[in-house]
Amino acid sequence: MMHLGGLRTAMFNYLLAKAKGGTFILRIEDTDQTRFVEGAMESLEDSLEWVGMEYDEGPKKGGKYGPYIQSQRKDIYHKHAQELLQNGSAYRCFCSSQRLEEFRARSSSKGTMTLYDRACLKLTQQEIDKRLQDGLPYTIRLKITPGTTMVEDVIRGKVSFPNHQLDDQILLKSDGMPTYHLANVVDDHLMHISHVIRGEEWLASTPKHILLYQAFGWRPPIFAHLPLLLNKDRSKLSKRQGDVSVAYYKNQGYLPEAVLNFVSFLGWTPPSGMTQEVLYLKDLERLFSLKGVNKGGSVVSLDKLEWLNVQHIRKKAESPEGLGELVRLVKPQLVEAIGKDNRASNPLLQRLEDDAYIGRVLNAVKDRVHVMGDFVGLSRYFFLEPNLADQTAITMKESLWRGKESEDIMGQTMAVLEAIPEGEFAHSRIFQAVSGVAKERGVAVGVPLNLCR
């Protein structure tokens, strides 16, 4: 499933493609079969569709460079792995998993680096042929060359890596599946990927990718490694503090516009002088540049997400189209929460069929809404008669009711409210009428308002 970090990476790739007039490709990287999750691809596509980021080429749309699911491209990776064997840039490793685990344990206990000891690089051709004839399983490893590898990163500048600190990375596993390192380098080249934008946790692997490009004789793409997402205490973002799936935020009642707006500010700063915080995808397509991406980690504040959600809900309610969309989102929740089976006995419930009425209700309560689910709780009394026998109602009445005086204020308030024409029955007109009653009675405006409640 797509989490916040994955959405940000996809979003920055999408925005760069739009800014440069390029192509946004969805490629499913499923070569690690131990981590395969049924339905994960569909969930990822649903998340992209929900936030409105439509890809140009990918599994469902096809394109010039398909297939776009890596597990369907095994023959391509095998061909390129053989090419590396033939030009001496890679070698077969017959070491068992048990031997490798024992070697790592010994190295770790001595406090030394756990790089592979290149035992199989020392095999003669005759020894290799014998192992192949015996059917021994093997992996294919990249042969790291001496020297230093320089990574030029758009965000971090030039970063150099001594090659003696790089492991002879496994490129093709014993089950015939490629690792991320081989598959992505091959696919990025064959699909003419111009920019590789990913999380900074991949920066340490990039020198190996540079060496792979060199081994194939290919020109590497432009790299940009995004800063980490952090908790408030600046530790790496955890699920407890927000690193959950995009679907979670959808189910919690956040609008896709708000989630995108929120994610855009995680490590990116708009152009100098711009103070507007409420942005839409079209705005971001126009404004985004890798120059605005920060090096330092970005703290994830869910308070900011909630604030942005409030702003987007209110803005959406300002237009007939936006209000209609809110109605479509809230109506099923209202029906589910308030009741499907009692409309015949309660005339108010029949208003659940009236989208225009629901729209007026949403407009009336929108300023108190933080997430979409709040609409339901705040709207109930527009569709259900109050239960005056409820203990909460009894307690409230006991705290507010002052006998004849309250009865008179209540009666006068109801009279002025009923006198307001239906077309003028809005917040400002209601408040004006109730304020008039309060002034005439010499009481605070909260007195008639609370009595009405």
C-alpha positions in Angstrom: 0.0 0.0 0.0 1.1 3.6 -0.7 2.2 5.5 2.4 2.8 9.2 2.8 6.5 8.9 1.7 5.6 6.9 -1.4 2.9 9.5 -2.3 5.3 12.3 -2.0 7.9 10.5 -4.2 5.2 9.8 -6.8 3.9 13.3 -6.6 7.3 15.0 -7.1 7.9 12.7 -10.1 4.5 13.6 -11.4 5.0 17.3 -10.9 8.4 17.3 -12.6 7.0 15.4 -15.6 4.2 18.0 -15.9 6.6 20.9 -15.5 9.0 19.6 -18.1 6.4 18.4 -20.6 7.5 14.8 -19.9 5.8 11.4 -19.3 4.8 10.1 -15.9 5.2 6.3 -15.8 3.9 3.9 -13.3 6.1 0.9 -13.0 5.4 -2.0 -10.5 8.6 -3.1 -8.8 7.6 -6.5 -7.5 10.8 -8.5 -7.9 11.0 -9.3 -4.2 8.5 -12.1 -4.1 8.9 -12.5 -0.3 7.2 -9.1 0.1 4.4 -9.8 -2.4 1.0 -8.6 -1.1 -2.2 -9.6 -3.0 -4.0 -6.5 -4.2 -1.1 -4.1 -3.5 -0.9 -2.9 -7.1 -4.6 -2.2 -7.3 -4.3 -0.3 -4.0 -1.5 1.8 -5.4 -3.4 2.6 -8.5 -6.5 3.5 -6.4 -4.4 5.9 -4.3 -3.1 7.7 -7.4 -6.5 7.9 -8.9 -8.0 9.2 -5.7 -5.5 12.2 -5.5 -6.0 12.9 -9.3 -2.5 11.9 -10.4 -3.1 10.1 -13.7 -0.1 8.3 -15.1 0.6 8.4 -18.9 2.1 4.9 -19.2 1.7 1.9 -17.0 0.1 -1.5 -16.3 -3.4 -0.6 -17.3 -2.6 1.9 -20.0 0.3 0.2 -21.7 2.9 2.2 -23.6 6.0 2.0 -25.8 8.2 0.3 -23.1 6.0 -2.3 -21.5 5.4 -4.5 -19.8 5.4 -2.2 -16.8 5.4 -5.0 -14.1 8.9 -6.0 -13.4 8.1 -9.7 -12.6 7.0 -9.9 -16.3 10.4 -8.7 -17.5 12.6 -11.5 -16.2 14.0 -12.3 -19.7 15.2 -8.8 -20.1 17.1 -8.8 -16.8 18.6 -12.2 -17.5 19.9 -11.0 -20.9 21.5 -8.0 -19.3 23.0 -10.0 -16.4 24.6 -12.3 -19.0 26.1 -9.2 -20.7 27.7 -8.2 -17.5 29.1 -11.7 -17.0 30.6 -11.6 -20.5 32.3 -8.2 -20.1 33.7 -9.1 -16.7 31.6 -6.6 -14.7 29.8 -9.4 -12.8 30.5 -12.9 -11.5 28.6 -15.9 -10.3 28.4 -16.6 -6.5 27.7 -20.1 -5.4 27.9 -19.4 -1.6 25.1 -20.9 0.4 22.9 -18.6 2.6 24.4 -20.5 5.6 28.0 -19.6 4.6 27.0 -16.0 4.1 25.3 -15.8 7.4 28.2 -17.3 9.2 30.6 -14.9 7.5 28.5 -11.9 8.4 28.3 -13.0 12.0 32.1 -13.5 12.2 32.7 -10.1 10.7 30.2 -8.4 12.9 31.7 -9.9 16.1 35.2 -8.6 15.0 33.7 -5.1 14.4 34.7 -5.2 10.7 32.6 -4.3 7.6 30.4 -7.2 6.5 31.2 -6.8 2.8 31.2 -10.1 0.9 34.7 -11.6 0.9 34.7 -12.4 -2.8 35.3 -16.1 -2.3 33.6 -17.0 -5.6 35.5 -14.3 -7.6 38.6 -16.4 -7.0 37.1 -19.6 -8.6 38.7 -20.8 -11.8 36.6 -21.3 -15.0 37.0 -25.0 -14.5 35.6 -24.8 -10.9 32.7 -22.6 -12.2 31.9 -25.0 -15.0 31.9 -28.0 -12.5 29.5 -26.2 -10.2 27.2 -25.4 -13.1 27.2 -29.0 -14.3 26.3 -30.1 -10.8 23.3 -27.8 -10.8 24.4 -25.7 -7.8 22.3 -22.6 -7.3 24.0 -19.3 -7.7 23.5 -15.6 -7.7 25.2 -13.0 -10.0 27.1 -10.2 -8.2 28.4 -6.9 -9.4 32.2 -6.7 -9.4 33.0 -3.4 -7.7 36.0 -1.8 -9.4 38.7 0.1 -7.4 38.6 3.9 -7.1 35.9 6.4 -6.0 32.4 6.9 -7.4 30.9 10.4 -7.6 27.2 10.8 -7.4 25.8 14.2 -8.6 22.6 14.8 -6.9 20.3 17.7 -7.7 19.4 18.2 -4.0 22.6 17.2 -2.3 25.2 18.2 -4.8 28.3 16.0 -5.4 28.7 13.1 -3.0 31.7 10.8 -3.3 31.9 7.1 -2.2 35.1 5.1 -1.8 34.5 2.0 -3.8 36.3 -0.3 -1.3 33.3 0.5 1.1 30.8 -0.9 -1.5 29.6 -4.5 -1.4 29.6 -6.7 -4.5 25.9 -6.3 -4.8 23.7 -9.2 -5.8 22.1 -8.4 -9.1 20.3 -11.7 -9.9 19.0 -13.9 -7.1 19.2 -17.7 -7.1 15.5 -17.9 -7.9 16.1 -16.1 -11.1 14.5 -12.8 -10.0 16.6 -9.6 -10.3 17.2 -7.3 -7.3 16.0 -3.7 -7.3 19.5 -2.6 -8.3 19.7 -4.5 -11.6 16.0 -4.2 -12.5 15.8 -0.5 -12.0 19.0 0.4 -13.8 18.0 -1.7 -16.8 14.4 -0.4 -16.9 15.4 3.3 -16.3 17.7 3.0 -19.3 15.3 1.1 -21.6 12.4 3.3 -20.7 14.4 6.5 -21.2 13.9 7.8 -17.7 15.5 11.2 -17.4 15.2 11.8 -13.6 15.3 9.3 -10.7 13.6 11.0 -7.7 13.5 8.8 -4.6 14.0 8.8 -0.8 17.4 9.6 0.6 17.7 6.0 2.0 18.6 5.1 -1.6 21.5 7.5 -1.8 24.0 4.9 -0.4 23.0 2.5 -3.2 23.4 5.1 -5.9 27.2 4.6 -6.4 26.5 0.9 -7.2 23.9 2.1 -9.8 26.4 4.5 -11.3 28.9 1.6 -11.6 26.2 -0.5 -13.3 25.6 2.3 -15.8 29.3 2.4 -16.5 29.5 -1.4 -16.9 26.8 -1.2 -19.6 28.3 1.8 -21.2 25.1 3.9 -20.6 24.6 7.4 -19.5 23.0 7.6 -16.0 19.9 9.7 -15.4 19.7 12.8 -13.1 19.4 11.8 -9.5 17.4 13.6 -6.7 17.2 12.1 -3.3 14.3 13.4 -1.1 14.8 14.2 2.6 13.4 11.9 5.2 10.0 12.4 6.7 10.3 12.9 10.5 8.2 12.7 13.7 7.9 15.8 15.8 10.9 14.6 17.9 12.8 14.4 14.5 13.1 10.6 14.6 12.2 8.8 11.4 8.4 8.9 10.7 6.5 6.0 12.3 3.1 4.6 11.7 2.0 5.8 15.1 2.6 9.4 14.1 1.3 9.5 10.6 3.2 7.1 8.3 0.1 5.1 7.4 -1.5 4.3 4.1 -3.1 6.9 1.9 -6.3 4.9 2.1 -6.3 5.5 5.9 -6.4 9.3 5.4 -9.2 8.8 2.8 -11.2 6.7 5.2 -10.6 9.2 8.0 -12.4 11.9 6.0 -9.6 13.9 4.5 -10.1 15.4 1.0 -7.6 14.3 -1.7 -6.9 18.0 -2.4 -5.9 18.5 1.3 -3.7 15.4 1.4 -1.9 16.4 -1.8 -1.5 20.0 -0.5 -0.1 18.7 2.8 2.3 16.3 1.1 3.6 18.9 -1.3 5.1 20.9 1.7 6.9 17.9 3.1 10.4 18.9 1.9 9.5 21.4 -0.7 9.3 25.2 -0.5 7.3 27.3 -3.0 9.0 30.1 -4.9 10.3 33.1 -2.9 7.7 35.6 -1.9 4.8 33.3 -2.2 2.6 33.2 0.9 -0.4 31.2 -0.3 -0.7 27.9 1.5 -3.9 26.4 0.1 -2.7 25.0 -3.2 -4.3 22.6 -5.8 -2.7 20.1 -8.1 -2.8 22.6 -11.0 -1.1 25.2 -8.9 1.6 22.7 -7.9 2.2 21.7 -11.6 2.9 25.3 -12.3 5.1 26.1 -9.3 7.1 22.9 -8.6 10.8 22.8 -9.2 13.5 20.5 -7.8 15.3 23.7 -6.8 12.7 24.1 -4.0 13.4 20.7 -2.4 15.2 21.0 0.9 18.1 18.8 2.1 17.0 18.6 5.7 14.3 16.2 6.9 10.7 17.3 7.0 8.6 17.1 10.2 5.1 15.7 9.6 2.5 17.7 11.5 -1.0 16.2 11.3 -2.3 19.4 12.8 -1.2 21.1 9.5 -3.0 18.4 7.5 -6.2 19.0 9.5 -6.0 22.8 9.0 -5.5 22.3 5.3 -8.5 19.9 5.2 -10.7 22.6 6.9 -9.6 25.2 4.3 -10.3 22.9 1.3 -13.7 21.8 2.7 -14.7 25.5 3.1 -13.4 26.5 -0.4 -15.1 23.5 -2.0 -18.4 24.6 -0.4 -18.2 28.0 -2.0 -19.0 26.8 -5.5 -22.1 24.9 -6.7 -19.9 22.2 -8.2 -17.8 21.8 -5.1 -20.9 21.7 -2.8 -22.4 19.1 -5.0 -19.2 17.0 -4.6 -19.4 17.3 -0.8 -23.1 16.2 -1.0 -22.1 13.1 -3.0 -19.4 12.3 -0.4 -21.5 12.9 2.7 -24.9 11.6 1.6 -24.1 7.8 1.9 -22.7 8.5 5.4 -25.8 10.3 6.4 -28.0 7.5 5.2 -25.9 4.9 6.9 -25.7 6.8 10.2 -29.2 8.3 10.5 -31.2 5.4 9.2 -32.4 3.8 6.0 -35.6 2.3 7.2 -37.5 5.0 9.1 -38.2 7.6 6.3 -41.8 6.7 6.0 -42.5 7.4 9.7 -40.3 10.5 10.0 -40.9 13.1 7.3 -37.6 14.9 8.1 -35.7 11.7 7.0 -37.3 12.0 3.6 -35.0 15.0 3.1 -32.1 12.6 2.7 -33.4 12.3 -0.9 -33.1 16.1 -1.4 -29.6 17.0 -2.5 -30.3 20.7 -2.5 -31.5 20.5 1.1 -28.4 18.5 2.1 -26.2 21.1 0.4 -27.9 23.8 2.6 -27.3 21.7 5.7 -23.6 21.3 4.8 -23.2 25.0 4.2 -24.7 25.7 7.6 -22.3 23.5 9.5 -19.2 23.6 7.4 -17.3 26.1 9.6 -17.3 23.5 12.4 -16.1 20.6 10.3 -12.5 19.3 10.4 -12.9 16.0 8.5 -15.8 14.7 6.3 -17.2 12.5 9.0 -17.9 15.6 11.2 -20.7 16.5 8.8 -22.8 13.6 10.0 -22.7 14.3 13.7 -23.3 18.0 13.1 -26.2 17.4 10.7 -28.3 14.9 12.6 -30.8 17.4 14.0 -31.6 18.6 10.4 -33.1 15.2 9.8 -34.2 13.8 13.2 -36.5 15.3 15.8 -34.7 15.8 19.0 -35.3 13.3 21.8 -36.3 15.5 24.7 -36.5 12.6 27.0 -32.7 12.0 26.6 -30.7 12.6 29.8 -28.5 15.0 28.0 -31.5 17.1 26.9 -32.9 17.0 30.4 -29.6 18.1 32.0 -29.2 20.9 29.4 -32.8 22.2 30.0 -32.3 22.2 33.8 -29.2 24.3 33.4 -30.8 26.8 31.0 -34.5 27.0 31.7 -35.8 29.8 33.9 -39.5 29.1 33.8 -41.8 31.8 32.4 -38.9 34.1 31.4 -37.3 31.4 29.3 -40.7 30.4 27.8 -41.3 34.0 26.7 -37.8 34.4 25.2 -38.1 31.1 23.4 -41.5 32.0 22.0 -40.3 35.4 20.8 -37.2 33.9 19.2 -39.2 31.2 17.4 -41.6 33.9 16.1 -38.8 36.1 14.6 -37.1 33.0 13.1 -40.4 31.9 11.5 -40.8 35.3 10.0 -37.6 35.2 8.0 -38.3 34.4 4.4 -37.0 31.0 3.2 -34.6 32.6 0.7 -33.0 34.8 3.5 -32.7 32.0 6.1 -28.9 32.2 6.4 -26.4 32.7 9.2 -26.2 36.5 9.1 -30.0 37.0 8.9 -30.6 34.5 11.7 -28.0 36.0 14.0 -29.5 39.5 13.3 -33.0 38.3 14.3 -31.8 36.5 17.5 -29.6 39.5 18.5 -32.7 41.7 18.2 -34.6 39.5 20.7 -31.6 39.5 23.1 -31.3 43.3 23.0 -35.0 43.8 23.6 -35.0 41.4 26.5 -31.7 42.8 27.9 -29.9 39.5 27.9 -26.8 38.2 26.2 -27.3 36.8 22.7 -26.2 33.4 24.0 -29.4 33.1 26.1 -31.9 32.8 23.2 -29.4 30.8 21.1 -28.9 28.2 23.9 -32.6 28.0 24.5 -33.1 27.2 20.8 -30.5 24.4 21.1 
